[in-house]
Amino acid sequence: MSEKEQDKPLAPAASRPRSDEDLEALSREPKFRQGRYISCCGCVTAILLILSVIILILAFTVFHIRDPMIKMNSLALQKVVLVNGALPEDANITVIADVSVKNPNAVSFTYDNSTSTISYRGTVVGETKIPSGKAKAKHTLRMNLTIHIVADKVLAVPGLSSDWNSGALTLNSYTKLSGRVKILNIIKRNVVVETNCTIHYNVKSGAIQDECNPRVSV
């Protein structure tokens, strides 16, 4: 073989012309990918719609937030021991309140530290602390609150003598709980439940009558 023939480059291999089947397969591939993408999007959209409907149904039925209620079940005022027909300055006056917090929700109601007070003619004469707590779902929490009334504060209120001589004292008790109802950290509602009671105390018999008005604010 001569040197010129060795330097001659080899002829490129002839490209095989594509058949009609190959062209058709190539044209179908983008359509297949597009159809699969549309199907996936449709499935995701359908799942999101179903989840949204389920959440809405639960929000308006099982997880519908209802107002908790606080109720004063009973009030007991320790009979005051008089000295020479008068209230002594070191008198130990105690009010025991039976309070219940009703939570009608499917989740718990959590409340913060609070107070319950007793007032006489607009002056606070006794109070007690209510520690933070939780009323479980569909549950009524009951608490016994012991409120000590300071005799000095009662004696300092103008009008005590006339009320005492009439044989009746009118006191007011006020209890307030501030808390929240939370569902899956998505739906949250701050709630304030409170009750205001008027207590009529009979000086001679020690009997009491109370009228309570519960209230809820958000």
Helices and strands as residue ranges (DSSP letters): H 3-7, H 20-60, E 69-77, E 92-103, E 109-111, E 114-120, E 123-130, E 133-135, E 139-150, H 151-155, H 160-166, E 168-183, E 187-202, E 208-217
